Amino acid sequence: MPDVSPETAPKVLDVRPMLRSGGEPFQAIMQAVQDLRPGQGLKLLATFRPQPLFRVMEGRGFDHEVREIEGGNWEVLFTPQPEAVPVAVSVDADRPETWPDPSEHLDLTDLDPPEPMVRILAAAEALEPGNVLFAVLSREPLFLFPELTKRGHQWAGNFDEAGSTYRILVRVGEA
């Protein structure tokens, strides 16, 4: 059995007394979630299977394991989901996961602005409509996004898992 440090041990919240006295524990549960340390889970003890809470907690980034314990009570262990890196997408981008593989790859991590933007725009202009280019940059190209949109290109991008480089796909639009 792996060691569980006090920092990652799940916080235990027993709402059974509150439920038995006719109280509503939702606020107490949400406060407990707010007080969790990064990576910490929550072990909830309840008098019933709290099915509606599962979706709420999923929306807050938690998975759950549920089991019935003695006396018809329930124990639910909410654990933080692995963090996904959010992807920013241009307003008109239609399902980037279905785009073709990039036909052009650019590593622009060693360049200072505005050179990465200049090179991406030039590379996009040289590609046929529908083609995709992939670029890696040392920072998020905030000024590039409106330029791509203005030129009819779609884009999707995010930081890598380490947060050290920004990755962007650009799908060339009609001229």
Buried (B, 14 or more C-beta within 10 A) or exposed (E): EEEEEEEBEBBEBBBBEBBEEEEEBEEEBBEBBEEBEEEBBBBBBBBEBBEEBBEBBEEBBBBBEBEEEEEEBBBBBBBBEEEEEEBBBBEEBEEBEEBEEBBBEBEBBEBEBEEBBBBBBEBBEEBEEEBBBBBBBBEBBEEBBEBBBEBBBBBBBBBEEEEEBBBBBBBBBEE
